[in-house]
Amino acid sequence: MPFGAFPVPWHPKGLQTQLCLGTKNLPCLDVVLILIQVDVTAMARLFGYVDVTDAGFLAAVVSIAFNPLFWNVVARWEHKTRALSRVFGSPHAACYCLGAVILMLNCVRSHCFTEAMKSQPKLEGLDCHWAYYSGLAILAVGTLFVISSFLALGFTGTFLGDYFGILMEAKVTCFPFSVLDNPMYWGSTAVYLGWSLMHASPAGLLLTAVVAISYTIAMLYEGPFTEEIYQQKQKGAKNK
């Protein structure tokens, strides 16, 4: 989405090194295998609480996956053809319309997410005060990142204005971009994580993982493409 720093994917080597330094009696590979086994066990237990065939859960998954696919396809089509700019009379008007559609789709996604949580059982271990307030804190931090990202980028910077030819003068480096790459995406993910913890919802936790995966895939496509747009801008400025 916005013109910001491209994320560096997490790599298990860092964790593996820490495990090697902290364990003397177990080979490094054994420790990693134990961790994987624990993770698989935890995920299997989580799936035991969730009916992934439930219509509400599937609707939430579809809405989560559809949103970034939609705005990336439409934005790239606009960048290639300028069709929306011609239809709406200007790039700014077209960008505002696309932004409005994205906001409505996000409302639908949030509604589907919440309804999916309500239709599934709670996780007893999370149905307590500490989990609720931890979720509330995570939700607050996520909201801070989302709102501060929007204020730093503006409407067109947030909603793919660079694909419409509405380019920013310089890369945004102020908060929250100074502390986190792609804070809009990770802030949104944190909001869903906090919301899931507040509802002690294993279905919400699984859907949050779907949100994180969808955003990660979106960033892999958006990052290089956005960088290319600004490189073309710099080349054009040099040729003048």
C-alpha positions in Angstrom: 0.0 0.0 0.0 2.0 3.0 1.1 5.4 4.0 0.1 7.5 2.7 3.0 10.3 0.4 3.8 10.1 -3.2 2.5 9.9 -5.8 5.3 12.7 -8.3 6.0 11.2 -11.7 6.3 11.8 -13.6 9.6 14.4 -16.3 9.4 14.7 -19.2 11.8 18.5 -19.0 11.8 18.5 -16.2 14.4 16.3 -18.3 16.7 18.4 -21.4 16.0 21.6 -19.5 17.0 20.0 -18.4 20.2 19.0 -21.9 21.0 22.5 -23.3 20.3 24.0 -20.7 22.6 21.5 -21.5 25.4 21.6 -25.3 25.3 24.7 -27.4 26.0 23.2 -30.9 26.3 21.0 -31.0 23.2 22.2 -30.7 19.6 20.9 -27.6 17.9 18.8 -29.6 15.4 17.1 -31.6 18.2 16.1 -28.4 19.9 14.6 -27.0 16.6 12.7 -30.3 16.0 11.3 -30.1 19.6 10.1 -26.6 18.9 8.5 -27.6 15.7 6.7 -30.5 17.4 5.4 -28.2 20.1 4.2 -25.7 17.5 2.4 -28.5 15.6 0.8 -29.8 18.8 -0.4 -26.3 19.7 -1.9 -25.7 16.2 -3.6 -29.1 16.3 -5.1 -28.3 19.7 -6.2 -24.9 18.3 -7.9 -26.6 15.3 -9.7 -28.8 17.7 -11.7 -25.8 18.9 -12.5 -24.5 15.4 -14.9 -25.7 12.8 -13.1 -24.7 9.7 -16.1 -25.9 7.5 -18.5 -23.4 9.2 -20.0 -21.0 6.6 -19.2 -18.0 8.8 -15.6 -19.0 9.2 -15.2 -19.6 5.5 -16.8 -16.3 4.7 -14.3 -14.6 6.9 -11.4 -16.4 5.2 -12.6 -15.3 1.8 -13.1 -11.7 2.8 -9.6 -11.6 4.4 -7.9 -13.0 1.3 -10.0 -11.1 -1.2 -9.3 -7.6 0.1 -5.6 -7.3 -0.7 -6.1 -9.2 -3.9 -8.7 -6.8 -5.0 -6.8 -3.6 -4.3 -3.6 -4.9 -5.8 -5.3 -6.0 -9.0 -7.3 -2.8 -9.4 -4.3 -0.5 -8.6 -2.0 -2.3 -11.0 -4.7 -2.1 -13.7 -5.1 1.6 -13.1 -1.3 2.1 -13.2 -1.1 0.3 -16.5 -4.2 1.8 -18.2 -5.2 4.9 -16.2 -8.8 3.8 -16.9 -10.2 4.8 -13.5 -8.6 8.3 -13.8 -10.4 8.8 -17.1 -13.7 7.5 -15.8 -13.7 9.7 -12.7 -12.1 12.7 -14.4 -8.9 12.9 -12.4 -6.4 10.6 -10.5 -7.4 12.1 -7.2 -11.1 11.5 -7.7 -10.4 7.9 -8.8 -8.1 7.3 -5.8 -10.7 8.6 -3.4 -13.3 6.3 -4.9 -11.0 3.3 -4.7 -10.2 4.2 -1.1 -13.9 4.4 -0.2 -14.4 0.9 -1.7 -11.5 -0.5 0.3 -12.9 1.0 3.5 -16.2 -0.6 2.8 -14.6 -4.0 2.1 -12.6 -3.7 5.3 -15.8 -3.1 7.2 -17.3 -6.3 5.6 -14.1 -8.2 6.6 -14.3 -7.0 10.2 -18.0 -7.9 10.4 -17.3 -11.4 9.0 -14.4 -11.8 11.4 -16.5 -10.9 14.4 -19.4 -13.1 13.4 -17.1 -16.0 12.8 -15.7 -15.6 16.4 -19.2 -15.4 17.8 -20.3 -18.7 16.1 -17.4 -20.7 17.5 -16.5 -21.8 21.0 -14.2 -19.9 23.3 -10.9 -21.2 24.6 -11.1 -21.7 28.3 -7.5 -20.9 28.9 -7.9 -17.5 27.3 -11.3 -16.7 29.0 -9.7 -14.7 31.8 -8.8 -11.1 32.8 -5.1 -11.3 31.9 -5.9 -12.4 28.3 -8.7 -9.8 27.9 -6.5 -6.9 29.1 -3.5 -8.2 27.1 -5.7 -8.3 24.0 -7.0 -4.8 24.8 -3.4 -3.5 25.0 -2.4 -5.2 21.7 -5.5 -3.7 20.1 -4.6 -0.3 21.3 -1.1 -0.5 20.0 -2.4 -1.8 16.6 -4.9 1.1 16.4 -2.1 3.6 17.2 0.0 2.2 14.3 -3.0 2.3 11.9 -4.1 5.8 12.8 -0.5 7.3 12.9 0.3 5.6 9.6 -2.8 7.2 8.0 -1.9 10.6 9.4 1.7 10.3 8.1 0.7 9.2 4.6 -2.6 11.0 4.1 -5.6 9.5 2.2 -3.9 9.2 -1.2 -0.7 7.9 0.4 -2.6 5.2 2.3 -4.9 4.1 -0.5 -2.4 3.5 -3.3 -2.2 7.0 -4.7 1.2 6.2 -6.1 -0.4 3.8 -8.5 -2.6 6.7 -9.8 0.5 8.9 -10.4 0.0 10.8 -7.1 3.5 10.4 -5.8 4.9 11.6 -2.5 7.9 14.0 -2.5 10.0 11.8 -0.3 9.8 8.5 1.6 8.0 8.7 4.9 10.4 8.1 7.8 8.5 9.6 10.7 6.6 7.6 13.4 5.5 4.9 13.0 7.6 4.2 9.9 10.7 5.0 12.1 10.1 2.0 14.3 8.3 -0.6 12.0 8.1 -1.5 8.4 4.6 -1.4 6.9 3.0 -0.3 10.2 -0.5 -0.1 8.6 -0.5 -3.8 7.8 1.1 -4.9 11.1 -1.1 -2.5 13.1 -4.2 -4.0 11.4 -3.0 -7.5 12.2 -2.4 -6.5 15.8 -6.0 -5.1 16.0 -7.4 -8.5 15.0 -5.1 -10.4 17.3 -6.1 -8.2 20.3 -9.8 -8.5 19.3 -9.4 -12.3 19.2 -7.7 -12.4 22.7 -10.4 -10.2 24.1 -13.0 -12.7 22.9 -10.9 -15.8 23.9 -11.5 -17.0 20.4 -9.4 -19.7 18.8 -11.2 -19.1 15.6 -10.2 -15.5 15.8 -6.6 -16.5 16.3 -6.6 -18.7 13.2 -8.2 -15.9 11.2 -5.6 -13.5 12.5 -3.0 -15.9 11.1 -4.8 -15.7 7.7 -4.7 -11.9 8.0 -1.0 -11.9 8.6 -0.3 -14.3 5.7 -2.5 -12.3 3.3 -0.7 -9.1 4.2 2.7 -10.7 3.9 1.9 -11.9 0.4 0.6 -8.4 -0.4 3.8 -6.8 0.8 5.9 -9.2 -1.3 4.1 -7.9 -4.4 3.6 -4.2 -3.4 7.1 -3.5 -2.1 9.1 -4.0 -5.3 6.4 -2.6 -7.5 6.2 0.6 -5.4 9.9 0.9 -5.3 10.0 0.7 -9.1 7.4 3.5 -9.4 9.6 5.8 -7.4 12.7 4.8 -9.2 11.0 5.7 -12.5 10.1 9.1 -10.9 13.8 9.7 -9.9 15.0 8.7 -13.4 12.5 11.1 -15.0 13.6 13.9 -12.7 17.3 13.3 -13.7 16.5 13.4 -17.4 14.8 16.8 -17.1 
